[in-house]
Amino acid sequence: MAAALPLLLSACLGGPQYPNSTFTDHTDFNRDASELWNTMMLWGAIVFVFVEVLLVYTMWKYRRRPGGPEPEHVHGNTRLELTWTVLPAVILVFIAVPTVRSIWRFQSGAPANALQIDVIGHQWWWEFRYPEQGIVTANELYLPVGRPVNFNLTSKDVIHSFWIPQLGGKRDAVTNRTNHLWFTPDSVTPNAFNGSCNEFCGASHANMRFRAYVVSEADFASWAAGQAQNAVFPPPAPDTAGGASAATVSNPAPAQAPALPLAPGYMFPAEQLPAHVVPQTPIPDGLVIPDEVLAAGDPQRGFEQYNRSLCIGCHRIRGNPRSPGVIGPDLTHLGSRHTLGAGLFRNDARHLAAWIKNARRMKPLSSTSMPAVGLGEIDPFTKQPVTAALGGLNDQQIADIVAYLLALK
Ligand code: CUA
């Protein structure tokens, strides 16, 4: 056991091979927790070694010997009893003082300059709102390095729990009160981290994941500016003001300047993502739409198809007035995300198409969430085949919608 203990402890150390360890120095919160842990481990180890050595020595020294005398019977030893009461009490003070200090530090409210993020748990995905920046997004957080961030945690349904092990947490998200959690990501940039739900919340509790990207202040500002924009689709027509056609000559000064084309904001570079934040979940059998069908997906047709489909009842795309839904994740900048289905799948055409085809087969979902949409698919919840009358879509229609949604950078 003594030989196994160092191995066990080494499994808790941070580093790339332990991507979900809490023993990191990425935030003030985790540094504080690690120091507390080390203090307690030190005192625990001292007490353990002292007690065990004393125990083994006593067992050996006073073991029964053949023909030995009857041991002396004693009752009470005031000096000994005082020692083993006072000494642990003093040790507890050494542990309690830093513990209470940490609790006060991280429970007394975030610094005034903290970035505010509202976190809303849903079965089974995370909604993130940045009220100052006017951003609503899902399942992917961007955090600027060096600035405290204050999470205001609530839930739309049952109890969830918010945790990014390498940065800080965890804390419950409940319906009838707002919990707070704050920390300062101050030593890693750029880097990507796994987050997850840590309170059992139903069938897809294990599939309620998210990502956190710690980026430079400039990259955060660029991301935020991009996310705050409305989705612009179809893209603005090419500027004809500089052309030499008869039309522009006869109308040289347009009454209104053309809208600026949408400039997508910063997106965490895919090639810099550590392997442990890239989802590996396979697509279930029968849901893969062939690549040639996906390649033929047309964003303009997809835009029109999307606006006629069931999608608009639950999803919001700012800038597309036909899509005002609020039940599901905001899709305004879906194309700027790396993951899909609360961190379960890669956000690419294949996975997004399979997701639209039969989300409840991609991951167990509740009755109120995304139904199967692929024509002929059996919805695992209703157990009924999807028909055209129910709004079912064929593979090409889905491929078109995928092309539209992934164009929303
Ligand atoms: Cu949400 Cu577990």
Residues whose N, C-alpha, C, O or C-beta is under 5 A from the ligand:
A	BS01	CUA	I159 H160 S161 C197 N198 E199 F200 C201 H205 M208
